[in-house]
């Protein structure tokens, strides 16, 4: 579970790999305090590909990452230069958010 912390922002970075490939990343800009890499195997033993992601904590509001992938990408780019930035969405704890909405109320909200 990730909990908010005063002055620290947390991002999940990385990208999926291509078929029978791998992916990895490089942090280009940002004062990273914690970096916890993890792998996602596309099959039980990873023979169909291994994607690398990371949970990154930083006091910065944005970080810049180069993300790489190989394998069969089916037209996708091998390299992405991504900018992860903090989204201002406000404090949800102080808003009235219903636990559930029935179908009729949902259709009223959407229309």
N, CA, C and O atoms as a GROMACS GRO file, in nm:
protein
  444
    1UNK      N    1   0.084  -0.116   0.000
    1UNK     CA    2   0.000   0.000   0.000
    1UNK      C    3   0.089   0.123   0.000
    1UNK      O    4   0.184   0.132   0.078
    2UNK      N    5   0.058   0.218  -0.087
    2UNK     CA    6   0.130   0.344  -0.092
    2UNK      C    7   0.048   0.449  -0.020
    2UNK      O    8  -0.071   0.466  -0.047
    3UNK      N    9   0.111   0.519   0.072
    3UNK     CA   10   0.042   0.625   0.144
    3UNK      C   11   0.108   0.758   0.112
    3UNK      O   12   0.229   0.763   0.088
    4UNK      N   13   0.031   0.867   0.111
    4UNK     CA   14   0.091   0.997   0.083
    4UNK      C   15   0.187   1.037   0.194
    4UNK      O   16   0.166   1.004   0.311
    5UNK      N   17   0.290   1.108   0.156
    5UNK     CA   18   0.389   1.156   0.251
    5UNK      C   19   0.417   1.302   0.222
    5UNK      O   20   0.423   1.342   0.106
    6UNK      N   21   0.433   1.381   0.324
    6UNK     CA   22   0.458   1.523   0.308
    6UNK      C   23   0.591   1.546   0.236
    6UNK      O   24   0.696   1.507   0.285
    7UNK      N   25   0.586   1.610   0.119
    7UNK     CA   26   0.706   1.646   0.048
    7UNK      C   27   0.768   1.537  -0.039
    7UNK      O   28   0.871   1.560  -0.102
    8UNK      N   29   0.708   1.419  -0.044
    8UNK     CA   30   0.760   1.309  -0.126
    8UNK      C   31   0.652   1.267  -0.225
    8UNK      O   32   0.537   1.246  -0.187
    9UNK      N   33   0.690   1.254  -0.352
    9UNK     CA   34   0.598   1.208  -0.456
    9UNK      C   35   0.645   1.073  -0.508
    9UNK      O   36   0.765   1.049  -0.521
   10UNK      N   37   0.549   0.985  -0.536
   10UNK     CA   38   0.581   0.849  -0.579
   10UNK      C   39   0.523   0.824  -0.717
   10UNK      O   40   0.407   0.855  -0.744
   11UNK      N   41   0.605   0.768  -0.805
   11UNK     CA   42   0.566   0.737  -0.943
   11UNK      C   43   0.598   0.591  -0.972
   11UNK      O   44   0.692   0.535  -0.916
   12UNK      N   45   0.519   0.530  -1.059
   12UNK     CA   46   0.551   0.398  -1.113
   12UNK      C   47   0.597   0.421  -1.256
   12UNK      O   48   0.521   0.473  -1.339
   13UNK      N   49   0.721   0.383  -1.286
   13UNK     CA   50   0.780   0.408  -1.418
   13UNK      C   51   0.811   0.276  -1.486
   13UNK      O   52   0.823   0.173  -1.421
   14UNK      N   53   0.823   0.280  -1.618
   14UNK     CA   54   0.856   0.161  -1.696
   14UNK      C   55   0.759   0.144  -1.810
   14UNK      O   56   0.664   0.221  -1.826
   15UNK      N   57   0.784   0.042  -1.889
   15UNK     CA   58   0.695   0.014  -2.002
   15UNK      C   59   0.696  -0.135  -2.032
   15UNK      O   60   0.791  -0.205  -1.994
   16UNK      N   61   0.593  -0.186  -2.100
   16UNK     CA   62   0.591  -0.328  -2.134
   16UNK      C   63   0.693  -0.359  -2.244
   16UNK      O   64   0.726  -0.275  -2.327
   17UNK      N   65   0.742  -0.481  -2.242
   17UNK     CA   66   0.839  -0.525  -2.342
   17UNK      C   67   0.767  -0.577  -2.466
   17UNK      O   68   0.645  -0.594  -2.468
   18UNK      N   69   0.845  -0.600  -2.569
   18UNK     CA   70   0.793  -0.663  -2.690
   18UNK      C   71   0.789  -0.814  -2.673
   18UNK      O   72   0.838  -0.867  -2.573
   19UNK      N   73   0.730  -0.882  -2.771
   19UNK     CA   74   0.721  -1.028  -2.768
   19UNK      C   75   0.860  -1.089  -2.761
   19UNK      O   76   0.945  -1.060  -2.846
   20UNK      N   77   0.884  -1.173  -2.662
   20UNK     CA   78   1.013  -1.238  -2.637
   20UNK      C   79   1.127  -1.138  -2.620
   20UNK      O   80   1.240  -1.166  -2.658
   21UNK      N   81   1.096  -1.024  -2.563
   21UNK     CA   82   1.196  -0.921  -2.543
   21UNK      C   83   1.207  -0.880  -2.397
   21UNK      O   84   1.167  -0.954  -2.307
   22UNK      N   85   1.262  -0.763  -2.376
   22UNK     CA   86   1.276  -0.710  -2.241
   22UNK      C   87   1.259  -0.558  -2.247
   22UNK      O   88   1.261  -0.498  -2.354
   23UNK      N   89   1.240  -0.499  -2.132
   23UNK     CA   90   1.234  -0.353  -2.124
   23UNK      C   91   1.313  -0.307  -2.004
   23UNK      O   92   1.332  -0.382  -1.908
   24UNK      N   93   1.360  -0.183  -2.009
   24UNK     CA   94   1.435  -0.124  -1.900
   24UNK      C   95   1.422   0.027  -1.908
   24UNK      O   96   1.364   0.079  -2.004
   25UNK      N   97   1.474   0.098  -1.811
   25UNK     CA   98   1.457   0.243  -1.804
   25UNK      C   99   1.585   0.306  -1.749
   25UNK      O  100   1.668   0.238  -1.688
   26UNK      N  101   1.600   0.435  -1.772
   26UNK     CA  102   1.707   0.516  -1.715
   26UNK      C  103   1.646   0.646  -1.665
   26UNK      O  104   1.572   0.711  -1.739
   27UNK      N  105   1.676   0.683  -1.543
   27UNK     CA  106   1.628   0.809  -1.487
   27UNK      C  107   1.723   0.920  -1.531
   27UNK      O  108   1.841   0.918  -1.497
   28UNK      N  109   1.671   1.017  -1.606
   28UNK     CA  110   1.753   1.124  -1.661
   28UNK      C  111   1.750   1.250  -1.575
   28UNK      O  112   1.852   1.318  -1.562
   29UNK      N  113   1.635   1.282  -1.516
   29UNK     CA  114   1.624   1.403  -1.438
   29UNK      C  115   1.532   1.376  -1.319
   29UNK      O  116   1.424   1.320  -1.334
   30UNK      N  117   1.577   1.416  -1.202
   30UNK     CA  118   1.498   1.400  -1.081
   30UNK      C  119   1.587   1.356  -0.966
   30UNK      O  120   1.679   1.276  -0.983
   31UNK      N  121   1.559   1.408  -0.850
   31UNK     CA  122   1.633   1.375  -0.728
   31UNK      C  123   1.566   1.254  -0.664
   31UNK      O  124   1.481   1.269  -0.577
   32UNK      N  125   1.604   1.134  -0.707
   32UNK     CA  126   1.539   1.011  -0.663
   32UNK      C  127   1.591   0.971  -0.525
   32UNK      O  128   1.711   0.954  -0.505
   33UNK      N  129   1.499   0.956  -0.430
   33UNK     CA  130   1.534   0.914  -0.295
   33UNK      C  131   1.523   0.763  -0.280
   33UNK      O  132   1.605   0.701  -0.212
   34UNK      N  133   1.421   0.703  -0.342
   34UNK     CA  134   1.399   0.559  -0.333
   34UNK      C  135   1.363   0.506  -0.471
   34UNK      O  136   1.281   0.565  -0.542
   35UNK      N  137   1.425   0.396  -0.509
   35UNK     CA  138   1.395   0.330  -0.637
   35UNK      C  139   1.382   0.181  -0.611
   35UNK      O  140   1.480   0.115  -0.574
   36UNK      N  141   1.262   0.127  -0.630
   36UNK     CA  142   1.235  -0.014  -0.606
   36UNK      C  143   1.197  -0.081  -0.737
   36UNK      O  144   1.080  -0.081  -0.774
   37UNK      N  145   1.294  -0.139  -0.809
   37UNK     CA  146   1.262  -0.204  -0.937
   37UNK      C  147   1.192  -0.339  -0.916
   37UNK      O  148   1.216  -0.408  -0.817
   38UNK      N  149   1.107  -0.374  -1.012
   38UNK     CA  150   1.042  -0.505  -1.012
   38UNK      C  151   1.020  -0.547  -1.156
   38UNK      O  152   1.017  -0.464  -1.247
   39UNK      N  153   1.005  -0.677  -1.176
   39UNK     CA  154   0.988  -0.733  -1.310
   39UNK      C  155   0.851  -0.796  -1.325
   39UNK      O  156   0.795  -0.850  -1.229
   40UNK      N  157   0.798  -0.789  -1.446
   40UNK     CA  158   0.670  -0.849  -1.482
   40UNK      C  159   0.698  -0.951  -1.592
   40UNK      O  160   0.735  -0.914  -1.703
   41UNK      N  161   0.680  -1.079  -1.560
   41UNK     CA  162   0.705  -1.186  -1.657
   41UNK      C  163   0.582  -1.206  -1.744
   41UNK      O  164   0.471  -1.219  -1.692
   42UNK      N  165   0.601  -1.207  -1.875
   42UNK     CA  166   0.490  -1.223  -1.969
   42UNK      C  167   0.446  -1.368  -1.980
   42UNK      O  168   0.342  -1.396  -2.040
   43UNK      N  169   0.522  -1.460  -1.924
   43UNK     CA  170   0.484  -1.600  -1.915
   43UNK      C  171   0.544  -1.653  -1.785
   43UNK      O  172   0.615  -1.580  -1.715
   44UNK      N  173   0.516  -1.777  -1.752
   44UNK     CA  174   0.555  -1.832  -1.623
   44UNK      C  175   0.705  -1.821  -1.596
   44UNK      O  176   0.745  -1.786  -1.485
   45UNK      N  177   0.787  -1.850  -1.695
   45UNK     CA  178   0.932  -1.842  -1.678
   45UNK      C  179   0.995  -1.721  -1.745
   45UNK      O  180   1.117  -1.705  -1.743
   46UNK      N  181   0.913  -1.635  -1.804
   46UNK     CA  182   0.964  -1.516  -1.869
   46UNK      C  183   1.010  -1.538  -2.012
   46UNK      O  184   1.072  -1.450  -2.070
   47UNK      N  185   0.981  -1.654  -2.069
   47UNK     CA  186   1.030  -1.682  -2.205
   47UNK      C  187   0.958  -1.598  -2.311
   47UNK      O  188   1.008  -1.585  -2.423
   48UNK      N  189   0.842  -1.541  -2.278
   48UNK     CA  190   0.772  -1.454  -2.372
   48UNK      C  191   0.806  -1.307  -2.352
   48UNK      O  192   0.754  -1.221  -2.423
   49UNK      N  193   0.892  -1.277  -2.256
   49UNK     CA  194   0.936  -1.140  -2.233
   49UNK      C  195   0.935  -1.104  -2.086
   49UNK      O  196   0.858  -1.159  -2.007
   50UNK      N  197   1.022  -1.011  -2.050
   50UNK     CA  198   1.031  -0.962  -1.912
   50UNK      C  199   1.032  -0.809  -1.916
   50UNK      O  200   1.122  -0.748  -1.974
   51UNK      N  201   0.931  -0.748  -1.855
   51UNK     CA  202   0.921  -0.603  -1.848
   51UNK      C  203   0.973  -0.556  -1.712
   51UNK      O  204   0.945  -0.618  -1.610
   52UNK      N  205   1.049  -0.448  -1.712
   52UNK     CA  206   1.102  -0.393  -1.589
   52UNK      C  207   1.034  -0.260  -1.557
   52UNK      O  208   1.025  -0.172  -1.642
   53UNK      N  209   0.985  -0.249  -1.435
   53UNK     CA  210   0.921  -0.128  -1.385
   53UNK      C  211   0.989  -0.089  -1.254
   53UNK      O  212   1.075  -0.163  -1.204
   54UNK      N  213   0.952   0.026  -1.199
   54UNK     CA  214   1.006   0.066  -1.069
   54UNK      C  215   0.908   0.160  -1.000
   54UNK      O  216   0.836   0.236  -1.065
   55UNK      N  217   0.908   0.154  -0.868
   55UNK     CA  218   0.839   0.252  -0.786
   55UNK      C  219   0.946   0.352  -0.744
   55UNK      O  220   1.045   0.315  -0.681
   56UNK      N  221   0.928   0.478  -0.780
   56UNK     CA  222   1.029   0.581  -0.759
   56UNK      C  223   0.970   0.689  -0.668
   56UNK      O  224   0.862   0.740  -0.695
   57UNK      N  225   1.043   0.724  -0.562
   57UNK     CA  226   1.002   0.831  -0.471
   57UNK      C  227   1.101   0.946  -0.482
   57UNK      O  228   1.223   0.925  -0.483
   58UNK      N  229   1.047   1.067  -0.491
   58UNK     CA  230   1.130   1.186  -0.509
   58UNK      C  231   1.060   1.307  -0.449
   58UNK      O  232   0.937   1.311  -0.446
   59UNK      N  233   1.136   1.406  -0.401
   59UNK     CA  234   1.073   1.530  -0.357
   59UNK      C  235   1.032   1.619  -0.476
   59UNK      O  236   0.958   1.716  -0.457
   60UNK      N  237   1.079   1.587  -0.596
   60UNK     CA  238   1.047   1.666  -0.715
   60UNK      C  239   0.903   1.642  -0.761
   60UNK      O  240   0.845   1.536  -0.734
   61UNK      N  241   0.847   1.741  -0.829
   61UNK     CA  242   0.712   1.728  -0.883
   61UNK      C  243   0.711   1.660  -1.019
   61UNK      O  244   0.605   1.623  -1.069
   62UNK      N  245   0.828   1.642  -1.080
   62UNK     CA  246   0.837   1.572  -1.208
   62UNK      C  247   0.971   1.502  -1.218
   62UNK      O  248   1.070   1.541  -1.155
   63UNK      N  249   0.972   1.395  -1.299
   63UNK     CA  250   1.096   1.325  -1.331
   63UNK      C  251   1.094   1.295  -1.481
   63UNK      O  252   0.988   1.283  -1.541
   64UNK      N  253   1.212   1.283  -1.538
   64UNK     CA  254   1.224   1.251  -1.681
   64UNK      C  255   1.294   1.116  -1.692
   64UNK      O  256   1.401   1.095  -1.634
   65UNK      N  257   1.234   1.025  -1.768
   65UNK     CA  258   1.280   0.888  -1.780
   65UNK      C  259   1.296   0.853  -1.928
   65UNK      O  260   1.213   0.891  -2.011
   66UNK      N  261   1.403   0.782  -1.962
   66UNK     CA  262   1.414   0.717  -2.092
   66UNK      C  263   1.373   0.571  -2.073
   66UNK      O  264   1.428   0.502  -1.987
   67UNK      N  265   1.278   0.526  -2.152
   67UNK     CA  266   1.230   0.388  -2.142
   67UNK      C  267   1.261   0.314  -2.272
   67UNK      O  268   1.234   0.364  -2.381
   68UNK      N  269   1.318   0.195  -2.259
   68UNK     CA  270   1.362   0.116  -2.374
   68UNK      C  271   1.290  -0.018  -2.376
   68UNK      O  272   1.253  -0.071  -2.271
   69UNK      N  273   1.270  -0.071  -2.495
   69UNK     CA  274   1.211  -0.204  -2.509
   69UNK      C  275   1.267  -0.270  -2.634
   69UNK      O  276   1.298  -0.203  -2.733
   70UNK      N  277   1.280  -0.402  -2.628
   70UNK     CA  278   1.318  -0.477  -2.747
   70UNK      C  279   1.227  -0.597  -2.760
   70UNK      O  280   1.135  -0.615  -2.680
   71UNK      N  281   1.252  -0.680  -2.859
   71UNK     CA  282   1.161  -0.788  -2.894
   71UNK      C  283   1.073  -0.741  -3.008
   71UNK      O  284   1.100  -0.637  -3.070
   72UNK      N  285   0.970  -0.815  -3.037
   72UNK     CA  286   0.876  -0.776  -3.143
   72UNK      C  287   0.782  -0.668  -3.089
   72UNK      O  288   0.696  -0.697  -3.006
   73UNK      N  289   0.799  -0.548  -3.136
   73UNK     CA  290   0.720  -0.435  -3.086
   73UNK      C  291   0.602  -0.402  -3.176
   73UNK      O  292   0.520  -0.317  -3.140
   74UNK      N  293   0.592  -0.467  -3.291
   74UNK     CA  294   0.480  -0.449  -3.383
   74UNK      C  295   0.452  -0.302  -3.413
   74UNK      O  296   0.339  -0.256  -3.400
   75UNK      N  297   0.558  -0.229  -3.453
   75UNK     CA  298   0.542  -0.090  -3.493
   75UNK      C  299   0.560   0.011  -3.381
   75UNK      O  300   0.564   0.131  -3.408
   76UNK      N  301   0.570  -0.034  -3.258
   76UNK     CA  302   0.589   0.059  -3.146
   76UNK      C  303   0.735   0.105  -3.143
   76UNK      O  304   0.822   0.036  -3.194
   77UNK      N  305   0.761   0.219  -3.084
   77UNK     CA  306   0.896   0.273  -3.075
   77UNK      C  307   0.980   0.193  -2.977
   77UNK      O  308   0.929   0.138  -2.880
   78UNK      N  309   1.111   0.186  -3.003
   78UNK     CA  310   1.201   0.118  -2.911
   78UNK      C  311   1.234   0.205  -2.791
   78UNK      O  312   1.258   0.154  -2.681
   79UNK      N  313   1.236   0.337  -2.811
   79UNK     CA  314   1.275   0.429  -2.704
   79UNK      C  315   1.165   0.533  -2.684
   79UNK      O  316   1.113   0.589  -2.781
   80UNK      N  317   1.129   0.557  -2.559
   80UNK     CA  318   1.038   0.665  -2.523
   80UNK      C  319   1.110   0.756  -2.425
   80UNK      O  320   1.176   0.708  -2.332
   81UNK      N  321   1.098   0.886  -2.444
   81UNK     CA  322   1.147   0.985  -2.349
   81UNK      C  323   1.022   1.038  -2.281
   81UNK      O  324   0.947   1.116  -2.340
   82UNK      N  325   1.000   0.998  -2.155
   82UNK     CA  326   0.877   1.034  -2.086
   82UNK      C  327   0.903   1.130  -1.972
   82UNK      O  328   1.007   1.126  -1.906
   83UNK      N  329   0.805   1.216  -1.952
   83UNK     CA  330   0.806   1.309  -1.840
   83UNK      C  331   0.689   1.271  -1.750
   83UNK      O  332   0.573   1.284  -1.789
   84UNK      N  333   0.720   1.224  -1.631
   84UNK     CA  334   0.618   1.193  -1.532
   84UNK      C  335   0.604   1.316  -1.443
   84UNK      O  336   0.704   1.365  -1.389
   85UNK      N  337   0.481   1.366  -1.428
   85UNK     CA  338   0.462   1.482  -1.344
   85UNK      C  339   0.343   1.462  -1.253
   85UNK      O  340   0.251   1.386  -1.282
   86UNK      N  341   0.347   1.534  -1.142
   86UNK     CA  342   0.243   1.521  -1.041
   86UNK      C  343   0.116   1.587  -1.090
   86UNK      O  344   0.117   1.701  -1.136
   87UNK      N  345   0.006   1.514  -1.081
   87UNK     CA  346  -0.123   1.563  -1.126
   87UNK      C  347  -0.197   1.623  -1.006
   87UNK      O  348  -0.211   1.556  -0.904
   88UNK      N  349  -0.243   1.743  -1.018
   88UNK     CA  350  -0.316   1.810  -0.910
   88UNK      C  351  -0.462   1.764  -0.914
   88UNK      O  352  -0.540   1.815  -0.996
   89UNK      N  353  -0.499   1.671  -0.829
   89UNK     CA  354  -0.637   1.621  -0.830
   89UNK      C  355  -0.712   1.657  -0.703
   89UNK      O  356  -0.832   1.630  -0.694
   90UNK      N  357  -0.646   1.716  -0.605
   90UNK     CA  358  -0.714   1.757  -0.483
   90UNK      C  359  -0.721   1.646  -0.380
   90UNK      O  360  -0.674   1.534  -0.403
   91UNK      N  361  -0.782   1.678  -0.268
   91UNK     CA  362  -0.792   1.586  -0.156
   91UNK      C  363  -0.927   1.514  -0.162
   91UNK      O  364  -1.030   1.576  -0.139
   92UNK      N  365  -0.926   1.385  -0.193
   92UNK     CA  366  -1.051   1.311  -0.211
   92UNK      C  367  -1.116   1.273  -0.077
   92UNK      O  368  -1.235   1.243  -0.073
   93UNK      N  369  -1.038   1.275   0.032
   93UNK     CA  370  -1.093   1.234   0.163
   93UNK      C  371  -1.201   1.329   0.212
   93UNK      O  372  -1.289   1.288   0.287
   94UNK      N  373  -1.196   1.456   0.172
   94UNK     CA  374  -1.291   1.555   0.222
   94UNK      C  375  -1.412   1.572   0.131
   94UNK      O  376  -1.497   1.657   0.158
   95UNK      N  377  -1.423   1.494   0.027
   95UNK     CA  378  -1.536   1.503  -0.064
   95UNK      C  379  -1.636   1.392  -0.037
   95UNK      O  380  -1.600   1.285   0.014
   96UNK      N  381  -1.762   1.418  -0.070
   96UNK     CA  382  -1.865   1.315  -0.055
   96UNK      C  383  -1.861   1.222  -0.176
   96UNK      O  384  -1.906   1.259  -0.284
   97UNK      N  385  -1.807   1.103  -0.156
   97UNK     CA  386  -1.798   1.004  -0.262
   97UNK      C  387  -1.880   0.883  -0.219
   97UNK      O  388  -1.849   0.822  -0.116
   98UNK      N  389  -1.984   0.847  -0.295
   98UNK     CA  390  -2.066   0.733  -0.254
   98UNK      C  391  -1.989   0.602  -0.264
   98UNK      O  392  -1.900   0.587  -0.348
   99UNK      N  393  -2.024   0.506  -0.178
   99UNK     CA  394  -1.961   0.374  -0.182
   99UNK      C  395  -1.998   0.299  -0.309
   99UNK      O  396  -1.915   0.228  -0.366
  100UNK      N  397  -2.123   0.314  -0.354
  100UNK     CA  398  -2.166   0.249  -0.477
  100UNK      C  399  -2.279   0.331  -0.538
  100UNK      O  400  -2.343   0.411  -0.470
  101UNK      N  401  -2.302   0.310  -0.666
  101UNK     CA  402  -2.407   0.381  -0.739
  101UNK      C  403  -2.486   0.277  -0.815
  101UNK      O  404  -2.429   0.191  -0.882
  102UNK      N  405  -2.620   0.283  -0.805
  102UNK     CA  406  -2.702   0.188  -0.880
  102UNK      C  407  -2.708   0.230  -1.026
  102UNK      O  408  -2.671   0.341  -1.061
  103UNK      N  409  -2.756   0.140  -1.111
  103UNK     CA  410  -2.756   0.162  -1.256
  103UNK      C  411  -2.836   0.286  -1.296
  103UNK      O  412  -2.795   0.360  -1.385
  104UNK      N  413  -2.950   0.308  -1.232
  104UNK     CA  414  -3.035   0.421  -1.267
  104UNK      C  415  -2.965   0.553  -1.235
  104UNK      O  416  -2.968   0.646  -1.315
  105UNK      N  417  -2.903   0.562  -1.118
  105UNK     CA  418  -2.831   0.683  -1.080
  105UNK      C  419  -2.711   0.706  -1.171
  105UNK      O  420  -2.679   0.820  -1.204
  106UNK      N  421  -2.644   0.598  -1.210
  106UNK     CA  422  -2.529   0.609  -1.298
  106UNK      C  423  -2.570   0.664  -1.434
  106UNK      O  424  -2.500   0.749  -1.490
  107UNK      N  425  -2.682   0.616  -1.488
  107UNK     CA  426  -2.727   0.668  -1.618
  107UNK      C  427  -2.767   0.814  -1.608
  107UNK      O  428  -2.748   0.890  -1.702
  108UNK      N  429  -2.823   0.856  -1.492
  108UNK     CA  430  -2.857   0.998  -1.472
  108UNK      C  431  -2.730   1.083  -1.469
  108UNK      O  432  -2.727   1.193  -1.525
  109UNK      N  433  -2.625   1.033  -1.404
  109UNK     CA  434  -2.499   1.106  -1.396
  109UNK      C  435  -2.434   1.119  -1.532
  109UNK      O  436  -2.382   1.225  -1.566
  110UNK      N  437  -2.436   1.012  -1.611
  110UNK     CA  438  -2.370   1.012  -1.740
  110UNK      C  439  -2.445   1.090  -1.846
  110UNK      O  440  -2.384   1.137  -1.943
  111UNK      N  441  -2.576   1.106  -1.830
  111UNK     CA  442  -2.656   1.178  -1.931
  111UNK      C  443  -2.684   1.318  -1.894
  111UNK      O  444  -2.750   1.390  -1.968
   0.00000   0.00000   0.00000
